[in-house]
């Protein structure tokens, strides 16, 4: 008996149910009224992977406290990344506010909380760096309200937990911005999708994976689906495809066969947090405090102690601690990494590994860390931390981009990369940081490049 294939039609297919697809869906919904939009998510609910609150730092990244955004080159501070990130974040913040006015987001206060952003350093060299950074940033519009201090009493007012019984042998300094934000990206995405689910031209499909992407003879895209909420032989024909599936984006991009995807690889890195379980301790800290990564450590190792608002409850997290798994998603498969290796990217992968041996060594050390080791790292931030007040929780999964490089076979990227086919019919988002914080700016660029 012949198998029956169900063919559906849509103008736009968006793969992945996180903050990026939610943002793009709203932009397309407004730009192309009445056009059919289909969003496909492999998990039972939208925004349960990278956008989910426990799977990211929740920082509204605006360059306020991230010291790796302002590297020192030849004795000069380069503020370009901090300035660009700030502009992108505040554009995204305005977009969220506009969504709330239009009813796309029903309760913005549940999504965004005001939390001061602080940079904290120790030792003369880092104190000098922080002061030099402040002198550059305070002259710009985005950072004009930034306050710098080396006074211990002033810093103690900002972060009392971290200054309690701290040794006075080493000099300390901090910068403080009152108007910083903690963001629940998953809640934003969920509320947007809740609105879209009620629109006649929008379909949200959960418990469903895209297992293949291919171009039809009339230059449209055929997405083959598999999952609980579709038949065994479902296919969707669309004019346009966006791949915003986090770590899974790489494999889908490879299946598309577009020339622009050649040479890209991915390196998966998992995350862990220390979560405070003592309500009295949690109440004594109200800030997102970022430190400086130790020499030789990669950018994702920047330590920070964060006040979070998750599901209406105040939380306190410290980390992140890196781990290694071959999964590309938290809810992925251990075969994700080996399956991603192909002829056109194997040299990029090998080259990136060779040129990033310190990163490999760092990950090996991180994987070997015991609870006691992680607590010792916390005590550099919070000297009085007690073991019984903290526990380890698993965070999300990230895939760092590896791409071809003209001077060597592979280069590891730590930013967000947009890949668009020559005919503009398909686009994909790879990478993470600063990711969700700049979702509107990034998706606006996708729309501009594709339409």
Secondary structure per residue as TSV (DSSP state, phi and psi in degrees):
chain	resnum	aa	ss	phi	psi
A	1	X	-	360.0	129.7
A	2	X	-	-69.9	142.9
A	3	X	-	-77.8	134.5
A	4	X	-	-92.3	125.9
A	5	X	-	-101.3	126.4
A	6	X	E	-89.9	119.6
A	7	X	E	-105.0	120.8
A	8	X	E	-107.8	160.5
A	9	X	E	-126.2	142.7
A	10	X	E	-151.8	152.2
A	11	X	E	-77.4	-40.8
A	12	X	E	-130.5	131.7
A	13	X	E	-115.0	122.7
A	14	X	E	-113.5	120.9
A	15	X	E	-100.9	120.0
A	16	X	-	109.9	131.5
A	17	X	-	-108.4	41.4
A	18	X	S	-101.2	-165.8
A	19	X	H	-62.6	-33.2
A	20	X	H	-68.4	-48.1
A	21	X	H	-65.9	-35.9
A	22	X	H	-61.9	-42.7
A	23	X	H	-66.1	-47.3
A	24	X	H	-63.8	-39.4
A	25	X	H	-59.4	-42.6
A	26	X	H	-65.7	-41.7
A	27	X	H	-62.6	-42.0
A	28	X	H	-70.0	-38.1
A	29	X	H	-58.6	-38.6
A	30	X	H	-80.9	-38.4
A	31	X	H	-76.2	-32.6
A	32	X	S	-126.5	73.4
A	33	X	T	-55.9	131.3
A	34	X	T	86.7	-15.5
A	35	X	-	-69.2	145.4
A	36	X	-	-77.3	126.7
A	37	X	E	-120.1	127.9
A	38	X	E	-122.7	125.3
A	39	X	E	-112.4	128.8
A	40	X	E	-117.0	126.6
A	41	X	-	-131.2	132.6
A	42	X	S	-77.6	-19.7
A	43	X	S	-92.0	165.5
A	44	X	S	-63.0	-27.8
A	45	X	S	-128.8	159.9
A	46	X	T	-73.1	152.4
A	47	X	T	59.1	39.5
A	48	X	-	-102.9	-2.0
A	49	X	S	-102.5	-113.7
A	50	X	T	-63.6	-30.6
A	51	X	T	-79.1	-18.2
A	52	X	S	-60.2	140.1
A	53	X	G	-55.2	-39.4
A	54	X	G	-76.0	-10.7
A	55	X	G	-99.3	10.5
A	56	X	S	-152.7	171.8
A	57	X	-	-75.4	-16.9
A	58	X	-	70.6	9.6
A	59	X	B	-80.3	131.9
A	60	X	-	-77.1	84.4
A	61	X	-	-61.6	111.5
A	62	X	S	-129.6	15.3
A	63	X	S	78.0	5.3
A	64	X	S	-66.1	-43.9
A	65	X	S	-126.2	-4.4
A	66	X	-	-84.3	99.9
A	67	X	G	-67.4	-24.9
A	68	X	G	-73.2	-7.9
A	69	X	G	-82.9	-8.7
A	70	X	S	-129.2	70.6
A	71	X	-	-67.1	153.3
A	72	X	E	-98.7	121.3
A	73	X	E	-123.5	118.4
A	74	X	T	53.5	40.4
A	75	X	T	82.2	-1.0
A	76	X	E	-114.4	141.1
A	77	X	E	-81.6	128.4
A	78	X	-	-99.6	106.6
A	79	X	-	-90.9	4.1
A	80	X	H	-58.9	-44.6
A	81	X	H	-67.9	-39.9
A	82	X	H	-62.6	-42.0
A	83	X	H	-67.2	-42.2
A	84	X	H	-65.4	-43.2
A	85	X	H	-65.0	-39.7
A	86	X	H	-61.6	-46.0
A	87	X	H	-61.0	-44.8
A	88	X	H	-64.6	-41.1
A	89	X	H	-65.9	-45.9
A	90	X	H	-68.6	-29.2
A	91	X	H	-65.5	-40.9
A	92	X	H	-66.6	-40.3
A	93	X	H	-60.3	-42.3
A	94	X	H	-65.1	-36.6
A	95	X	H	-62.0	-44.9
A	96	X	H	-61.4	-41.4
A	97	X	H	-64.2	-38.8
A	98	X	H	-66.1	-39.1
A	99	X	H	-61.8	-37.4
A	100	X	H	-66.3	-40.3
A	101	X	H	-63.4	-35.3
A	102	X	H	-85.8	-5.7
A	103	X	T	89.4	2.6
A	104	X	S	-69.8	-36.7
A	105	X	S	-109.2	121.2
A	106	X	S	-84.6	-30.3
A	107	X	-	-143.3	88.6
A	108	X	G	-67.7	-30.0
A	109	X	G	-64.2	-24.7
A	110	X	G	-76.6	-17.3
A	111	X	T	-97.6	-35.7
A	112	X	E	-129.0	132.0
A	113	X	E	-124.6	144.0
A	114	X	E	-81.5	120.7
A	115	X	-	-140.9	126.2
A	116	X	-	-57.2	145.0
A	117	X	E	-107.2	126.3
A	118	X	E	-130.7	137.9
A	119	X	E	-104.8	135.3
A	120	X	E	-132.9	130.4
A	121	X	E	-136.7	161.3
A	122	X	E	-131.5	151.6
A	123	X	S	90.5	143.7
A	124	X	H	-56.9	-42.0
A	125	X	H	-62.0	-46.3
A	126	X	H	-73.8	-31.9
A	127	X	H	-62.9	-44.2
A	128	X	H	-62.3	-41.3
A	129	X	H	-61.0	-45.5
A	130	X	H	-64.6	-39.2
A	131	X	H	-66.7	-41.0
A	132	X	H	-63.6	-40.9
A	133	X	H	-61.5	-45.1
A	134	X	H	-62.2	-42.1
A	135	X	H	-60.9	-32.2
A	136	X	H	-78.1	-48.1
A	137	X	H	-70.6	-34.5
A	138	X	T	-64.2	-17.2
A	139	X	T	-84.0	-2.4
A	140	X	S	-104.1	158.6
A	141	X	S	-61.4	-42.7
A	142	X	T	-68.9	-27.4
A	143	X	T	-119.2	19.7
A	144	X	T	-65.1	-23.0
A	145	X	T	-94.5	6.1
A	146	X	-	-69.1	133.1
A	147	X	E	-110.5	137.2
A	148	X	E	-114.6	141.4
A	149	X	E	-151.1	142.7
A	150	X	-	-112.3	2.2
A	151	X	-	-80.6	120.9
A	152	X	H	-62.0	-36.1
A	153	X	H	-69.2	-39.4
A	154	X	H	-63.3	-47.2
A	155	X	H	-63.3	-34.7
A	156	X	H	-64.0	-32.7
A	157	X	H	-65.3	-35.2
A	158	X	H	-76.4	-44.6
A	159	X	-	-136.2	72.7
A	160	X	H	-57.7	-39.6
A	161	X	H	-59.5	-44.0
A	162	X	H	-74.4	-20.5
A	163	X	H	-97.6	-9.7
A	164	X	T	-63.5	119.3
A	165	X	T	55.0	32.1
A	166	X	-	-77.9	137.6
A	167	X	-	-57.8	139.9
A	168	X	S	-94.3	7.1
A	169	X	S	-70.9	-28.3
A	170	X	S	-110.7	140.1
A	171	X	-	-72.2	149.9
A	172	X	E	-131.8	159.2
A	173	X	E	-155.1	158.2
A	174	X	E	-151.6	150.7
A	175	X	E	-113.4	149.5
A	176	X	E	-135.4	127.3
A	177	X	E	-124.4	118.7
A	178	X	S	-67.4	-41.7
A	179	X	S	-89.2	69.1
A	180	X	-	-108.3	174.3
A	181	X	E	-138.8	144.0
A	182	X	E	-105.5	130.6
A	183	X	E	-124.6	131.1
A	184	X	-	-95.7	90.4
A	185	X	H	-63.8	-34.1
A	186	X	H	-63.9	-39.2
A	187	X	H	-67.0	-39.9
A	188	X	H	-60.7	-49.5
A	189	X	H	-61.1	-42.7
A	190	X	H	-63.3	-41.0
A	191	X	H	-68.6	-38.5
A	192	X	H	-64.2	-44.8
A	193	X	H	-65.5	-31.0
A	194	X	H	-62.4	-41.4
A	195	X	H	-66.7	-47.0
A	196	X	H	-63.6	-32.0
A	197	X	T	-62.4	-20.5
A	198	X	T	-92.1	-2.2
A	199	X	S	-91.5	135.8
A	200	X	T	-64.6	-22.6
A	201	X	T	-99.4	12.3
A	202	X	E	-122.8	128.7
A	203	X	E	-114.8	128.8
A	204	X	E	-111.1	122.2
A	205	X	E	-117.4	115.7
A	206	X	-	-101.9	172.8
A	207	X	S	52.8	42.3
A	208	X	E	-146.8	135.7
A	209	X	E	-116.9	147.1
A	210	X	E	-88.7	116.2
A	211	X	E	-99.4	-13.1
A	212	X	E	-160.4	149.7
A	213	X	E	-131.0	127.7
A	214	X	E	-146.7	152.9
A	215	X	E	-87.0	134.5
A	216	X	-	-86.1	172.6
A	217	X	T	-64.1	-30.6
A	218	X	T	-92.9	22.2
A	219	X	S	65.0	31.0
A	220	X	-	-105.7	170.7
A	221	X	E	-103.4	137.2
A	222	X	E	-112.1	110.8
A	223	X	E	-99.3	119.5
A	224	X	E	-92.4	128.4
A	225	X	E	-113.2	153.9
A	226	X	E	-147.3	131.9
A	227	X	E	165.6	178.9
A	228	X	T	-68.5	-33.6
A	229	X	T	-95.6	9.4
A	230	X	S	-134.3	161.1
A	231	X	-	-68.8	172.5
A	232	X	T	-66.5	-22.6
A	233	X	T	-131.3	59.8
A	234	X	E	-92.2	137.6
A	235	X	E	-137.5	143.2
A	236	X	E	-118.1	126.2
A	237	X	E	-96.7	130.1
A	238	X	E	-144.0	158.9
A	239	X	E	-79.4	-26.8
A	240	X	E	-144.4	143.0
A	241	X	E	-130.2	134.4
A	242	X	E	-118.2	130.1
A	243	X	E	-106.4	101.8
A	244	X	-	-122.7	49.9
A	245	X	-	-100.4	29.8
A	246	X	G	59.5	-132.4
A	247	X	G	-63.2	-23.8
A	248	X	G	-77.0	-10.0
A	249	X	H	-62.0	-34.7
A	250	X	H	-62.8	-48.3
A	251	X	H	-65.7	-37.3
A	252	X	H	-67.7	-36.7
A	253	X	H	-63.8	-39.7
A	254	X	H	-64.0	-39.0
A	255	X	H	-66.9	-26.8
A	256	X	H	-66.6	-27.9
A	257	X	T	76.0	9.3
A	258	X	-	-71.3	146.9
A	259	X	G	-60.5	-36.3
A	260	X	G	-65.7	-16.4
A	261	X	G	-86.6	-10.4
A	262	X	T	-64.9	138.8
A	263	X	T	89.4	-9.7
A	264	X	-	-81.2	139.3
A	265	X	E	-134.1	179.0
A	266	X	E	-141.9	146.1
A	267	X	E	-122.6	109.9
A	268	X	E	-77.9	137.4
A	269	X	E	-134.9	123.5
A	270	X	E	-94.8	168.7
A	271	X	E	-132.4	153.1
A	272	X	E	-133.2	149.4
A	273	X	E	-121.1	156.7
A	274	X	E	-97.9	123.8
A	275	X	E	-108.8	128.4
A	276	X	E	-75.1	135.5
A	277	X	-	-110.5	2.2
A	278	X	-	-102.3	109.1
A	279	X	H	-56.8	-34.1
A	280	X	H	-65.4	-39.8
A	281	X	H	-67.4	-44.2
A	282	X	H	-57.1	-40.9
A	283	X	H	-70.2	-19.4
A	284	X	T	-84.6	-5.8
A	285	X	-	-123.3	129.6
A	286	X	-	-142.6	81.0
A	287	X	S	-176.6	161.1
A	288	X	E	-106.2	112.1
A	289	X	E	-112.9	116.4
A	290	X	E	-106.0	136.2
A	291	X	-	-102.3	-160.1
A	292	X	-	-114.0	133.0
A	293	X	-	-64.0	143.3
A	294	X	-	-68.4	154.8
A	295	X	T	-56.4	131.5
A	296	X	T	89.1	-8.1
A	297	X	-	-86.8	149.5
A	298	X	-	-75.4	163.5
A	299	X	G	-55.7	-34.1
A	300	X	G	-72.3	-3.8
A	301	X	G	-93.0	3.6
A	302	X	-	-57.4	119.5
A	303	X	-	-76.4	141.6
A	304	X	E	-151.2	146.6
A	305	X	E	-114.8	115.8
A	306	X	E	-118.5	130.1
A	307	X	E	-76.5	130.2
A	308	X	E	-127.4	150.4
A	309	X	E	-117.1	108.8
A	310	X	E	-126.7	120.2
A	311	X	T	54.9	39.9
A	312	X	T	77.5	8.3
A	313	X	E	-121.1	136.2
A	314	X	E	-76.7	132.4
A	315	X	E	-128.0	162.6
A	316	X	E	-135.2	121.1
A	317	X	E	-124.4	149.0
A	318	X	E	-130.8	141.3
A	319	X	E	161.4	-151.5
A	320	X	E	-90.7	155.7
A	321	X	E	-106.3	132.2
A	322	X	E	-86.7	148.6
A	323	X	E	-135.8	172.9
A	324	X	-	-129.2	134.8
A	325	X	-	-149.1	157.5
A	326	X	S	-86.5	3.6
A	327	X	-	-75.7	144.8
A	328	X	S	-95.6	-13.8
A	329	X	S	-134.9	155.0
A	330	X	T	-58.5	-37.9
A	331	X	T	-102.4	34.7
A	332	X	S	-97.1	-160.7
A	333	X	-	-115.6	147.8
A	334	X	T	-68.0	-9.8
A	335	X	T	-91.9	1.8
A	336	X	H	-57.8	-49.0
A	337	X	H	-65.8	-52.9
A	338	X	H	-60.1	-35.0
A	339	X	H	-69.6	-21.0
A	340	X	H	-81.0	-12.1
A	341	X	-	-79.5	121.1
A	342	X	-	-132.2	170.8
A	343	X	T	-58.1	-38.6
A	344	X	T	-81.5	-8.1
A	345	X	T	-122.6	-1.1
A	346	X	H	-64.3	-36.3
A	347	X	H	-70.1	-35.1
A	348	X	H	-62.4	-43.3
A	349	X	H	-64.3	-47.3
A	350	X	H	-65.2	-41.3
A	351	X	H	-65.0	-41.3
A	352	X	H	-64.5	-39.6
A	353	X	H	-62.9	-43.0
A	354	X	H	-65.6	-40.2
A	355	X	H	-84.6	-2.6
A	356	X	T	-127.8	41.7
A	357	X	H	-59.1	-36.3
A	358	X	H	-59.4	-36.8
A	359	X	H	-65.6	-42.3
A	360	X	H	-61.1	-44.1
A	361	X	H	-63.1	-39.9
A	362	X	H	-61.2	-45.2
A	363	X	H	-64.5	-38.7
A	364	X	H	-60.7	-44.2
A	365	X	H	-64.6	-40.6
A	366	X	H	-63.3	-41.9
A	367	X	H	-62.7	-32.5
A	368	X	H	-82.0	-8.7
A	369	X	-	-61.7	137.9
A	370	X	-	-98.0	170.9
A	371	X	H	-56.5	-41.1
A	372	X	H	-62.3	-38.1
A	373	X	H	-65.3	-41.1
A	374	X	H	-66.9	-36.3
A	375	X	H	-67.0	-35.8
A	376	X	H	-63.9	-37.7
A	377	X	H	-66.7	-38.6
A	378	X	H	-62.3	-39.1
A	379	X	H	-67.8	-17.0
A	380	X	H	-68.3	-27.4
A	381	X	H	-90.4	-46.7
A	382	X	-	-128.2	88.6
A	383	X	T	-55.5	-30.5
A	384	X	T	-93.2	11.9
A	385	X	-	-61.0	134.5
A	386	X	-	-111.0	140.6
A	387	X	G	-53.9	-41.0
A	388	X	G	-70.1	-11.0
A	389	X	G	-94.7	1.7
A	390	X	E	-136.4	150.2
A	391	X	E	-142.6	157.5
A	392	X	E	-86.1	133.1
A	393	X	E	-126.5	148.3
A	394	X	E	-83.9	130.5
A	395	X	E	-97.0	-158.2
A	396	X	E	-86.3	-172.9
A	397	X	E	-119.3	134.3
A	398	X	E	-124.0	151.3
A	399	X	E	-122.1	111.7
A	400	X	E	-76.8	138.4
A	401	X	E	-75.1	137.8
A	402	X	E	-121.5	127.3
A	403	X	E	-134.4	160.6
A	404	X	-	-63.3	146.3
A	405	X	-	-132.6	139.7
A	406	X	S	-65.4	-26.1
A	407	X	S	-96.9	-16.7
A	408	X	S	-151.6	170.6
A	409	X	S	-72.3	-25.0
A	410	X	-	-155.2	141.7
A	411	X	E	-129.6	132.1
A	412	X	E	-86.8	126.0
A	413	X	E	-108.6	143.5
A	414	X	-	-114.1	13.4
A	415	X	S	-111.0	-157.4
A	416	X	E	-109.4	132.1
A	417	X	E	-121.7	128.9
A	418	X	E	-102.5	126.5
A	419	X	E	-114.3	125.3
A	420	X	E	-125.7	131.6
A	421	X	-	-66.7	158.2
A	422	X	T	-58.6	-37.2
A	423	X	T	-86.8	2.3
A	424	X	S	65.1	18.0
A	425	X	S	-89.4	-10.7
A	426	X	E	-146.8	140.0
A	427	X	E	-139.0	153.6
A	428	X	E	-141.3	153.0
A	429	X	E	-116.6	123.2
A	430	X	E	-117.4	153.0
A	431	X	E	91.5	-173.8
A	432	X	-	-138.2	-86.2
A	433	X	T	-59.1	139.5
A	434	X	T	-80.9	5.0
A	435	X	G	45.8	-115.6
A	436	X	G	-57.5	-29.9
A	437	X	G	-62.7	-23.7
A	438	X	G	-115.4	25.3
A	439	X	H	-56.3	-42.6
A	440	X	H	-64.5	-46.9
A	441	X	H	-62.0	-41.0
A	442	X	H	-68.4	-45.3
A	443	X	H	-70.2	-30.6
A	444	X	H	-63.0	-38.6
A	445	X	H	-65.3	-39.0
A	446	X	H	-59.4	-47.3
A	447	X	H	-61.6	-43.7
A	448	X	H	-64.8	-37.5
A	449	X	H	-77.8	-30.3
A	450	X	H	-93.4	-25.2
A	451	X	-	-127.6	360.0
